[in-house]
Structure formats: C-alpha cells, structure tokens
C-alpha cells in the first residue's frame, strides 16, 4: 500500500522538477572577442639629398616637395632630408640617387656630361629670356622630353621636375663694371659657362662649389658666378667684395628619383600624387625665387658689397658672343645619336615663347 502511494508522489515530483527546469532561460553564449584592429602599414621612407646648406633654393624646393608629398598622402610617405653634404657631396649625388643610397636628389649635369648630356645644358648663358618662370617652365618641359626620359632611364633615374634660380650674379675680388673687365679674370665655373667665360676673355678654374670660398681667399680665383643665396650661405662677401648684376643666365636644376624606388617602392596611388605635385614645382620655384631675390639683395647690401650693373650694350654683346654654345650642345648630342638639333630648337622656342598665359 505504501508503495502505491509513493509511486504517484515520485511521478508528481519528477514532473514538477521538469516543468521548473523548463521555466528557466538558457544563458546567452558569451560574445566573441572583437578582432584586433589591422595595424596601419608602415610609411614608405624616402631619403632626399642635396649638397646645399639649409635655406638655399635647392633644398627649400626639395623640402617643400617632400612636405607636400607627406601631407597629400596622409603620411603614407615619410621624407627624410639630408642636406649640406650629409649623405653625398655635390659631384656624388648622381651616383647616390642612381644606386639608391638616396631616393631623391638633384643631379648637377655640369659634372656628368657623359652620363646626362641633355640636362648638361642646365647652366647656359645667353638664354633668350630674363623671365625666371619661363626658364623654369622650359627646363621642366625639356626634362619631360622622350629623349631626356630615356637618358635618365639609362642612369636608373626618373625625372621629377625642373626648376632653377632667379639668375646668376658675378662675385669678384676686383670690380667688374663692363665686359672688358672680364679679361684676365680667373673664374670658378663649370659646364657651358666655362666656355662662355673664355669667350668673354676670362680664364676658368673648374672647382666644386664648396671649394670656391677657399679658392677665392687664396687668390686661386678672382670671380665666380652663382645665385645670391649661395653667395650668402657661403659667406662669399668676406672674400669677394664686388657684385656685378648681369643676369647672364639661369642655373636650372633637375630633381630626380631612383627608378627602382619609383617602380617598386611606391604604390600607383602615390606615383599619381607625385605626378600631379610635380606639375606645380616650376611656378612655385619662381614664386619663392622672386621673394628670395629681394630679401637676399638687401642682405648683400648690408654686407657693404659694392654692386654694379653691366651696361645693356655689353649684355647684348655678351649674349651674342656665346650663341655658339647652343650649337655646341646640339652638335655634341647629335654625335651621340641623340636628337640634338630638335631639342635645341624646341628648348629655345619654349624659352622665347614662354608658358601659356
């Protein structure tokens, strides 16, 4: 009898237990951990080199270009600057950027006529313009010509942009007030200017820019032609108290990049940013150069430098006397199987006509 009573009781308790369990909510599973954020790719580092001291137009423009590149790529590119020969000397810059020791550098064609005979024309007196922007724009166009692109490619380089100084002035240890005063002067010069100073009656001593101050101090040279900024940073007024303002030509400059850097280190998006940025450089250089010219001339005057201006008739005569240099450059290119005559005619045409208004 007791067993009969216990069986229903056990059944009731079991059913109650089951229903009690069914009334409880099943606990939610623990949330999956959030995925770790994808780390941002490390920026691409570009080493940018030049021999000039900080403040000269060469490194001012390279730094403006590098800073703009970092900004326009949202810092996907990091630019490191090596100026004042901290990475390579002036004559070594072509090898430095060609081998990849530097990613970006200005190539000074006057020291490398065999490797880059087209851009060797970067220092040419007797240009048919005195307008700085026109000179920058025309040289940049020359840098983009197919023959120039191929020339740089053979040296493992890509041309970025062409630009230049506002004009070359003559610092001297003796007064230079006329073309006749050039006779017998020992000029520190290079490239096509060497031939020009010889045509004007001077003698030429070819030495690198950083050595000019000591050469002038020791009497090895009497004069040199350089932009105002270089004269100031080199303290040339200490050894050459005379300045002639002939503006006998422009020093044009070619900024280049190592080809392996361009092809393998940069993304297509970054290359596109660089291409568009390069288009702005000739005009930007002209703007900065014009401002600097006024500022630097005031500083020169404050150093008690005696300033003279060559007569217009002498300037015209000096320009006429060196027109053979253009043919000399073209003939040299022709002898190498390059389109020298075509490049000369195009370049002189651009310099004469100027950029589109």
Secondary structure, DSSP 4 states (H G I P E B T S, - for coil): -HHHHHHHHHHHHHHHHHHHHHTSPPPPPPPPPPPPPPPPPPPEEEEEE-SSPTTSHHHHHHHHHHHHHHHHTTTSEEEEEE-TTSS--GGGHHHHHHHTSSSEEEE-GGG-TTT-TTGGGGEEES-S---HHHHHHHHHHHHHSHHHHHHHHHTTEEEEEEEE-S--EEEESS---SGGGGTT-EEE--THHHHHHHHTT-EEE---GGGHHHHHHTTS-SEEEE-HHHHHHTTGGGT--EEE----EEEEEEEEEEHHIIIIIS-HHHHHHHHHHHTTHHHHHHHHHHHHHHHHHHHHHHTT-EEE---HHHHHHHHHHTTHHHHHHHHHHHHTTS-HHHHHHHHHHHHHH-S--
